[in-house]
């Protein structure tokens, strides 16, 4: 499975976190079907150098962004949720999401050597519908391979009122890119499930690098944490009952200067089924 059509949380850049001002600014994102026809997926709205909102055409909702005086993202609002970002100096410390006045989820960040090394998520308050729609849905902060595992966690919480449901994400870096991501979650039947993803990268610019506001974006093919764009990805899942390769993917690009304009992701799942996804970026 290639990256899902949801954006992931952009974590770290050479400047302070939360500030996003790329030299090329995404205006529209398209998906391409097997016949070659383009379908508009998103519209990005800018106020000068600041990304003010992203309109998700597919799911018919808008994410609106608020900033502080330092131009750091401090809030994201949709019709379903409100998320607030707090910082410790230049580093992101915590994200808290509420829905209907209730806390739906929290994410705490651990930094090491100027980069995020760990994300600790409490998803106890997320119901399944909000999990699928909310911009603070923890799936937007991890790889799509974790969807089945975390969805099971949320489903059990919704059903049985379980508390203190925690998901940990540990990151290993190679320069300005995450080379390995390890996601662990406790599930009712499987116990602790661990999803490990290894990645390699090109040397071109990731157009959402440094953007917290791209959480609700379809730009996930340019994997959220990194300065560059993925070339290969391999994921494995382990638990007391499961130990197998989940999928592997290869990415190819067309570029405009150093920025991707077209991404083709070819993935092979554990059953040998092949999936090809094509995304186009308009600047």
ABEGO torsion letter per residue (X at the ends): XBBBBBBBBBABBABBBGBBBBABBBABBBBBBAAGBBBBABBBBBBEABBABBBBAAAGBBBBBBBBAAGBBABBBBAABBBBBBBBEABBABBBBBBGGBBABBBBBBBBGGBBABBBBBAAABBAAAAAABAABAAAABBAAAAAAAAAAAAAAAAAGBBGBBBBBBBBBBEABBABBBBBBBBAAAEBBBBBBBBBBBABBBAABGBAAAAABAAAABBAABABBBABBBBBBBBAABBBBABBBBBBBBBBEABBABBBBBBBBAAGBBBBBBBBBBX
